[in-house]
């Protein structure tokens, strides 16, 4: 099992606002780099203007410091992009939950898996701005009625095997009290992702019998040979725009 304290924000870029959005994002990122407890602050953008921000913090105090960063940029951010969805990831306290009540965030708690903390850093400089490399995806699903133990069993089998895959850096399962499932997966490179896909292939029939996939998001510059493997779920392709992973 792993600990997590953070959230995902999704938004849609407003027409003609890309440069303004980049400007406010870079201002936030530069400030976030000084926030010791902000571990991940990663912006992704699709070619059609879909925005996803993955945020992770060391603890509650760290999240409050980062929320002040947001407050100082919120007006400019919302003028450039319209928030559409928020997902809380982890056992967040009530004051943080209430802070985001306007977006009615879905609350998902760690259910199984791991994060190789020593391999988190993927920060790079590009065109004078801080960004990061990423190779992975998010899978969302709904637990089938009466299948909790079957799902837990197949998940644990996958997780134990994934622990032997050195290139699998994050394999984190979350679940809501209502059976909403999210899996965050990140890999060192293309070869590592193919090794993990074999893990999935060997478990897929049992997994789908216990939970119904509903959505997939590809994160990073994934090649066509990989995106084609997930074509049935019509994954949304998001590429790194700015930010960092410590």
Secondary structure as UniProt FT lines:
FT   STRAND          5..13
FT   TURN            15..16
FT   HELIX           18..32
FT   TURN            33..34
FT   TURN            36..37
FT   STRAND          38..45
FT   TURN            47..48
FT   STRAND          50..57
FT   HELIX           60..80
FT   STRAND          81..90
FT   HELIX           94..99
FT   HELIX           101..103
FT   STRAND          106..115
FT   HELIX           117..119
FT   STRAND          123..126
FT   TURN            127..128
FT   STRAND          129..132
FT   STRAND          135..143
FT   TURN            145..146
FT   HELIX           148..162
FT   TURN            163..164
FT   TURN            166..167
FT   STRAND          168..175
FT   TURN            177..178
FT   STRAND          180..187
FT   HELIX           190..210
FT   STRAND          211..220
FT   HELIX           224..227
FT   HELIX           228..233
FT   STRAND          236..245
//
